Amino acid sequence: MSERCTEAVGWVARWSLDHHCVRILLVRNESEEDPLFSAAVLAAAPDLAEMRERYPKLSELWDAIRGEYWAEFFTVQENSCGTI
């Protein structure tokens, strides 16, 4: 499991991929120590769509995560093209 960290508009999210599904492990405001949300294990972590529904005001953070996911996905696809 490789965790990623994304920051946007004063918020930080730790997330991981679970079979091409973005799972959110932690969300906190940069200026606060206590998290808004945290999941102890990947299996219990909600996906990006569920978090977008729960916390719609953090849409810029969710968009940043989505952008990082797709950038990584296309990089992996480009690097694997033409290989057998």
Secondary structure as GFF3:
##gff-version 3
##sequence-region A 1 84
A	DSSP	beta_strand	3	8	.	.	.	ID=ss1
A	DSSP	beta_strand	11	18	.	.	.	ID=ss2
A	DSSP	beta_strand	21	29	.	.	.	ID=ss3
A	DSSP	beta_strand	37	38	.	.	.	ID=ss4
A	DSSP	three_ten_helix	42	44	.	.	.	ID=ss5
A	DSSP	alpha_helix	48	54	.	.	.	ID=ss6
A	DSSP	three_ten_helix	56	58	.	.	.	ID=ss7
A	DSSP	alpha_helix	59	80	.	.	.	ID=ss8
###
